[in-house]
């Protein structure tokens, strides 16, 4: 594990470690539901773990549709979950 970092998830400070992906941090914090589909409101979370399925989309520092499974955390990063996205 790398050095400890702090990220903000939905307004709450969460401990993370350098080298971890956003998906790993969110799952370790107990957040498996990262968004809902636009049409049916179905919950979505990390699925493939390699950036192919796009189920783990989150908003990072104001940028929407970031793949959580591919994006490493950085100290002070602001992550928002729960946005509706395309099916």
C-alpha positions as CSV (number, residue, x, y, z in Angstrom):
1,X,0.0,0.0,0.0
2,X,1.1,3.5,-0.8
3,X,0.9,6.5,1.5
4,X,-2.5,7.4,2.9
5,X,-4.6,10.1,1.1
6,X,-7.9,11.7,1.8
7,X,-10.6,12.0,-0.9
8,X,-14.1,13.4,-0.5
9,X,-17.0,11.1,-1.5
10,X,-20.4,12.8,-1.7
11,X,-19.2,15.4,0.8
12,X,-17.6,13.0,3.3
13,X,-13.9,12.5,3.8
14,X,-12.7,9.0,3.0
15,X,-9.3,7.4,3.6
16,X,-7.6,6.1,0.4
17,X,-4.1,5.0,-0.5
18,X,-1.8,6.1,-3.3
19,X,-2.0,3.6,-6.1
20,X,-5.7,2.6,-5.5
21,X,-8.4,3.2,-8.1
22,X,-11.5,5.1,-7.3
23,X,-13.5,1.9,-7.5
24,X,-11.3,0.2,-4.9
25,X,-11.7,3.1,-2.5
26,X,-15.5,3.2,-3.0
27,X,-15.9,-0.5,-2.5
28,X,-13.6,-0.4,0.6
29,X,-15.9,2.3,2.0
30,X,-19.0,0.1,1.4
31,X,-20.3,2.0,-1.7
32,X,-21.1,-0.5,-4.4
33,X,-23.9,1.4,-6.0
34,X,-22.2,4.2,-8.0
35,X,-24.9,5.4,-10.3
36,X,-28.4,4.7,-11.6
37,X,-29.5,4.2,-15.2
38,X,-31.5,7.0,-16.8
39,X,-34.4,5.0,-18.1
40,X,-35.2,2.6,-15.3
41,X,-33.3,3.9,-12.4
42,X,-31.5,0.6,-11.9
43,X,-28.4,0.6,-9.7
44,X,-25.0,0.2,-11.3
45,X,-21.5,-0.4,-9.8
46,X,-18.1,-1.8,-10.7
47,X,-18.5,-4.9,-13.0
48,X,-15.7,-5.6,-15.4
49,X,-12.9,-3.9,-13.5
50,X,-11.1,-3.0,-16.7
51,X,-12.9,-0.1,-18.3
52,X,-15.0,-1.9,-20.9
53,X,-18.5,-2.0,-19.4
54,X,-18.8,1.7,-18.2
55,X,-20.9,0.6,-15.3
56,X,-18.7,2.4,-12.7
57,X,-19.1,6.0,-14.0
58,X,-18.7,8.7,-11.3
59,X,-18.1,12.5,-11.3
60,X,-14.6,13.5,-10.3
61,X,-13.7,17.1,-9.5
62,X,-16.7,18.3,-11.6
63,X,-16.0,16.0,-14.6
64,X,-18.8,13.6,-15.3
65,X,-18.6,10.1,-16.7
66,X,-15.2,9.1,-15.3
67,X,-14.5,5.4,-15.1
68,X,-13.9,4.6,-11.5
69,X,-12.2,1.3,-12.2
70,X,-9.4,2.9,-14.3
71,X,-8.8,6.2,-12.5
72,X,-6.3,6.3,-9.7
73,X,-7.1,8.5,-6.6
74,X,-5.2,11.7,-5.8
75,X,-5.1,13.5,-2.6
76,X,-8.0,15.9,-2.2
77,X,-10.0,14.4,-5.1
78,X,-13.8,15.1,-5.0
79,X,-15.9,12.1,-6.1
80,X,-19.6,12.1,-6.5
81,X,-21.8,9.1,-7.1
82,X,-25.4,8.6,-7.9
83,X,-25.8,10.6,-11.1
84,X,-28.1,9.3,-13.7
85,X,-26.3,8.3,-16.9
86,X,-27.1,6.6,-20.2
87,X,-28.4,3.0,-20.0
